[in-house]
Amino acid sequence: MTSTAMTSGVYVPPSPPVAGLRLLTAMARLSGLDSLFVEDHLQEFYPTELWDRRFTWAAGRLSSPHELFDYQTLLGSLAGRAGRLRLGVGVTEPYRRHPVVIAQAAVTLAHLTKRAPILGLGCGERLNIEPYGLDMHRPVDRLEEALRIIRLCFTSRGPIDFEGSHFRLERAVMDLRPPAGRTPRLWVAAHGPRMLDLTGRYGDGWLPESGVLGTPERYARALAAVRTAAEGAGRDPESITPALLAFVAVAPTRKRARAMLESRLLRYWALLFPARRWQEVGARHPFGPHFRGIVDILPGAYDRATLDAAIADVPPEVVESGVIVGTVEQVCLRLRELREAGLRHVVIGPLSFYLSNHDAAHSVWAVRRIAHTLRRDRRSGRAIAPR
């Protein structure tokens, strides 16, 4: 069996300094990566209670994990250094930002870049919504309305009318048009049945997260649901890019990879997986059987003792169920397995970057090496190695 083309991108947190992000953007471009994504957060997943040098070397650089730039302003700043690199947000949501404002920002970015930007959209997480006085009411319904409105903003001429349960437009004007061939691409962060259906009906791409999907078999089943929904809506299923935000911990040796499994940062990251993921490997989530992972986490809701106890309860098997841990060769093998399941664009989130200065330096090299290896596979038509 021969391989199908797979491109690579990188995910970077939008944290100071700007000079560092500009350097990473230039390095991603020169390394031949296809995309660079940032998140849209007011606070990070990491609790302030854990933010010290024992948790991550970055605590010596940032006084808080929640020092985060606005994604729209940041991507506009990075656009001049991106070249052919595609810039994207992974992801924003229609609670803090009105869909028309989201569309206007995406089209503005399209005027600043050489390639169509990627507008990642999801239902949002509690940590960015509830602490700020907003209510996560009927999130999937709200997202569907937002997707429809953004599509109208990209394609309609003249005033827009829309009557929904969450949004209402009456002769609303958003006449800014994207440049020819650079209409922003809508990628949906979908995992459950209704969200996969929305992706098939409205999305240009699908951007799930490795901590939720996990195995190639699960990825293939979900992708089949996206394509079925696309066919039902009269769309070409092959026009939707199957992507993945893959969190990895890449090490120079297998011994170092095994040690990473015991790190506080990776063990905490496993707490962000849904309780059902823990149940699949025979473990019980410390936050209860109904905990939904990143959707539910409120980093400021736990004291240090609770967090330390929860981290101590994390089995290595849970970490490995949602983080790709290993050497460059091992990571590439896992990504090839996902390619066989339909993956066409992987956005690499290098968690190992935050473990130590040495791991950070290796991670930068490793992301470039992974992208090069996958690109070489594409040219040679390399098939996945048999197990």
C-alpha positions in Angstrom: 0.0 0.0 0.0 1.4 3.4 -1.0 1.1 6.5 1.1 -1.0 9.6 0.4 0.4 13.1 0.7 0.5 14.4 4.3 1.7 17.9 5.1 2.9 19.2 8.5 2.4 22.3 10.7 3.3 23.4 14.2 1.3 24.7 17.1 2.8 27.4 19.3 1.3 29.1 22.3 0.8 32.8 21.8 3.0 33.9 24.7 5.6 36.7 25.0 8.0 37.6 23.8 6.9 38.6 20.3 10.5 38.3 19.1 10.5 34.6 20.0 7.3 33.9 18.1 8.6 35.8 15.1 11.7 33.6 15.2 9.6 30.4 15.5 7.6 31.6 12.5 10.7 32.1 10.4 12.1 28.7 11.5 8.8 27.0 10.5 8.9 28.6 7.1 12.5 27.8 6.5 11.9 24.2 7.7 9.4 23.6 5.0 6.4 23.4 7.3 3.0 24.1 5.7 1.2 25.8 8.6 1.6 27.6 12.0 -1.2 27.7 14.5 -1.8 29.6 17.7 -4.7 29.2 20.2 -7.3 31.7 21.2 -7.3 31.7 25.0 -7.7 34.1 27.8 -6.1 31.6 30.2 -4.0 28.5 29.6 -4.8 25.0 30.6 -2.0 25.0 33.2 -2.9 26.1 36.7 -0.9 28.9 38.3 -0.6 26.6 41.4 1.7 24.3 39.4 3.7 27.0 37.5 7.2 26.6 38.8 10.6 25.4 37.6 9.8 21.9 38.7 6.8 21.9 36.3 8.5 23.6 33.4 11.6 25.6 32.6 9.2 28.2 31.0 8.2 29.3 34.5 11.6 31.1 34.7 10.6 33.1 31.6 6.9 33.8 32.2 5.6 34.7 35.7 2.2 33.2 34.8 1.1 30.5 32.3 -1.8 32.9 31.4 0.3 35.6 29.7 -1.3 35.2 26.3 -1.6 37.4 23.2 -4.8 38.1 21.3 -4.6 35.7 18.4 -6.0 38.1 15.8 -3.4 40.8 16.5 -0.6 38.3 16.8 -1.3 36.6 13.5 -1.4 39.9 11.7 2.0 40.7 13.2 3.4 37.4 12.1 2.0 37.6 8.6 4.9 39.6 7.2 7.4 36.8 8.1 5.2 33.9 7.1 5.9 33.7 3.4 4.1 30.6 2.0 3.5 29.4 5.6 -0.3 29.2 6.3 -1.3 30.9 9.5 -4.2 29.6 11.5 -6.0 29.8 14.8 -6.6 26.5 16.6 -9.3 27.3 17.6 -11.6 30.2 18.4 -15.3 30.2 19.4 -18.5 32.3 19.0 -19.0 33.3 22.6 -16.4 36.0 23.2 -16.4 37.0 19.5 -19.3 37.6 17.3 -19.2 35.5 14.0 -19.1 38.7 11.9 -16.1 39.9 13.8 -14.4 36.5 13.5 -15.1 36.7 9.7 -13.8 40.2 9.3 -10.6 39.3 11.2 -10.0 36.2 9.0 -10.5 38.1 5.8 -8.2 40.9 7.0 -5.5 38.2 7.7 -6.1 36.9 4.1 -5.0 40.3 2.8 -1.8 40.1 4.8 -0.7 36.6 3.9 0.3 34.8 0.7 -1.9 31.8 1.3 -5.4 31.4 2.6 -5.4 31.5 6.4 -7.1 28.7 8.4 -9.9 29.7 10.7 -10.3 26.9 13.3 -13.7 27.0 15.1 -15.0 25.0 18.0 -17.6 25.1 20.8 -15.1 26.5 23.3 -13.9 25.5 26.7 -15.3 26.5 30.1 -12.0 28.2 31.2 -12.4 30.9 28.5 -16.1 31.4 29.0 -17.6 30.9 32.4 -15.1 32.8 34.5 -15.9 35.9 32.3 -19.6 35.9 33.0 -20.7 34.0 29.8 -23.0 31.0 29.6 -22.1 27.9 27.5 -25.7 27.4 26.5 -26.4 25.0 23.6 -22.8 25.3 22.3 -23.3 23.1 19.2 -26.4 25.0 18.1 -24.5 28.3 18.6 -21.5 27.0 16.6 -23.7 25.9 13.7 -25.3 29.4 13.5 -21.8 30.9 13.6 -20.5 28.7 10.8 -23.5 29.7 8.6 -23.0 33.4 9.3 -19.2 33.3 8.6 -19.9 31.5 5.3 -22.4 34.2 4.4 -19.7 36.8 5.2 -17.2 35.1 2.9 -19.6 34.7 0.0 -22.5 37.2 0.1 -22.7 40.5 -1.5 -24.5 43.3 0.2 -26.4 43.3 3.5 -26.9 40.0 5.3 -30.1 38.9 7.0 -30.0 36.0 9.5 -32.5 34.9 12.1 -31.3 32.3 14.6 -31.7 31.4 18.2 -28.3 32.9 19.2 -27.6 35.5 16.5 -29.7 37.9 14.5 -28.6 40.0 11.6 -30.8 42.6 9.8 -29.2 44.2 6.8 -25.8 43.7 8.4 -22.9 44.8 6.2 -19.5 43.1 6.0 -18.4 43.9 2.5 -14.6 43.2 2.9 -13.8 40.5 0.4 -10.9 38.1 0.5 -8.3 38.3 -2.2 -8.8 35.8 -5.1 -7.8 32.3 -4.1 -7.3 33.3 -0.4 -10.7 32.9 1.1 -10.1 31.7 4.7 -10.5 28.0 5.2 -13.0 26.9 7.9 -11.6 24.0 10.0 -13.9 22.6 12.7 -12.6 21.1 16.0 -15.0 18.2 16.1 -15.1 15.0 18.2 -18.7 14.0 19.0 -21.4 12.9 16.5 -23.1 16.3 16.1 -19.8 18.2 15.7 -18.6 15.7 13.1 -21.9 16.2 11.2 -21.3 20.0 11.3 -17.8 19.5 9.9 -19.1 17.6 7.0 -21.8 20.1 6.2 -19.9 23.4 6.7 -16.1 22.7 7.1 -13.2 23.0 4.7 -11.2 21.0 7.2 -11.4 18.8 10.3 -9.1 19.6 13.3 -9.6 17.1 16.2 -7.2 16.8 19.0 -5.1 13.7 19.8 -5.9 13.6 23.5 -9.6 13.0 22.6 -9.3 10.7 19.5 -6.3 8.7 20.4 -6.1 5.7 18.0 -6.0 5.4 14.2 -9.2 3.3 14.4 -11.1 6.0 16.2 -9.8 8.6 13.8 -10.9 6.5 10.8 -14.4 6.1 12.2 -14.8 9.8 12.9 -13.5 10.7 9.5 -16.0 8.4 7.9 -18.8 10.2 9.8 -17.5 13.6 8.5 -17.5 12.3 4.9 -21.0 10.8 5.2 -22.3 14.1 6.4 -20.6 15.9 3.5 -22.2 13.5 1.0 -25.6 14.1 2.7 -25.2 17.8 2.3 -24.3 17.4 -1.4 -20.6 18.3 -0.8 -17.5 16.6 -2.1 -16.1 14.7 0.9 -12.6 14.8 -0.5 -12.7 18.6 -0.4 -12.5 18.5 3.4 -8.9 18.3 4.8 -8.6 15.6 7.5 -6.2 17.2 10.0 -5.1 16.5 13.6 -3.6 18.6 16.4 -1.2 16.0 17.6 0.5 16.6 20.9 3.9 15.0 21.0 6.8 14.5 23.4 9.8 13.8 21.2 13.1 12.7 22.8 16.6 12.0 21.5 16.6 8.5 22.9 14.0 5.9 24.0 15.4 6.1 27.5 14.6 9.8 27.6 11.2 9.2 26.1 10.4 6.8 29.0 11.5 9.4 31.5 9.2 12.0 29.9 6.3 9.8 30.8 7.0 10.5 34.5 7.3 14.3 34.1 4.9 16.4 36.0 3.9 18.3 32.9 3.0 15.3 30.8 1.2 13.7 33.8 -0.8 16.9 34.2 -1.6 16.9 30.5 -3.1 13.4 30.9 -5.6 15.0 33.3 -6.9 17.0 30.4 -8.1 13.8 28.7 -11.8 12.8 29.1 -12.6 10.3 31.8 -13.7 7.8 29.2 -10.1 7.7 27.9 -8.9 6.7 31.3 -11.6 4.1 31.5 -10.4 2.6 28.2 -7.0 1.8 29.8 -8.5 0.5 33.1 -8.0 3.7 35.1 -10.3 6.1 36.9 -10.0 9.9 36.3 -9.2 11.8 39.6 -11.8 14.4 38.6 -14.6 11.9 38.3 -16.2 9.6 35.7 -18.1 12.4 33.9 -15.1 14.8 33.5 -14.9 15.8 29.8 -11.2 16.9 29.8 -10.2 20.2 28.2 -13.8 21.2 27.8 -14.4 21.1 31.6 -11.1 22.1 33.1 -11.0 25.2 35.2 -7.3 25.6 36.2 -8.0 27.9 39.1 -10.6 25.6 40.7 -8.0 23.2 42.3 -5.6 23.8 45.1 -2.0 22.5 45.0 -2.6 19.5 47.2 -5.5 18.3 44.9 -3.4 18.8 41.8 -0.4 17.0 43.3 -2.5 14.1 44.3 -4.1 13.9 40.9 -0.8 14.0 39.1 0.5 11.2 41.3 -2.4 9.0 40.1 -1.7 9.3 36.4 -0.5 5.9 34.9 1.9 6.1 32.0 -0.6 4.3 29.8 -3.0 7.2 30.1 -0.3 9.7 29.0 0.6 7.5 26.0 -3.1 7.2 25.0 -3.2 10.9 24.0 0.3 12.1 23.6 2.7 10.6 21.0 5.8 10.0 23.1 9.1 8.7 21.5 12.0 9.4 19.3 11.6 11.1 15.9 11.4 7.6 14.3 8.7 6.5 16.8 6.7 9.6 16.3 6.8 9.3 12.5 5.7 5.7 12.7 2.6 6.7 14.8 1.8 9.5 12.3 2.1 7.1 9.4 -0.4 4.9 11.1 -2.8 7.9 11.3 -2.1 8.7 7.7 -3.3 5.2 6.8 -6.5 6.1 8.7 -7.0 9.2 6.5 -4.9 12.0 8.1 -3.6 14.5 5.6 -2.3 17.4 7.7 -0.8 17.1 11.1 -0.3 20.1 13.4 2.5 19.2 15.8 2.2 20.5 19.4 5.6 19.7 21.0 4.9 19.3 24.7 8.5 18.2 25.2 9.5 21.8 24.4 8.5 22.8 28.0 10.2 20.0 29.9 13.8 21.5 29.9 16.0 23.7 28.0 17.7 20.7 26.4 14.3 19.2 25.5 13.2 22.5 24.0 16.3 22.7 21.7 15.8 19.1 20.7 12.0 19.6 20.0 12.7 22.5 17.6 15.1 20.2 15.7 12.7 17.3 15.9 9.7 19.1 14.5 11.7 20.1 11.5 13.0 16.5 11.1 9.5 15.0 11.4 8.2 17.4 8.7 11.2 16.5 6.5 10.6 12.8 7.0 6.9 13.0 6.2 7.6 15.1 3.1 10.2 12.6 2.0 7.6 9.8 2.4 5.3 11.8 0.1 7.9 12.0 -2.6 9.0 8.4 -2.4 5.5 7.0 -1.9 6.6 5.2 1.2 4.0 2.8 2.7 3.5 2.3 6.4 5.9 -0.2 8.0 4.1 -3.4 8.9 3.7 -4.2 12.6 
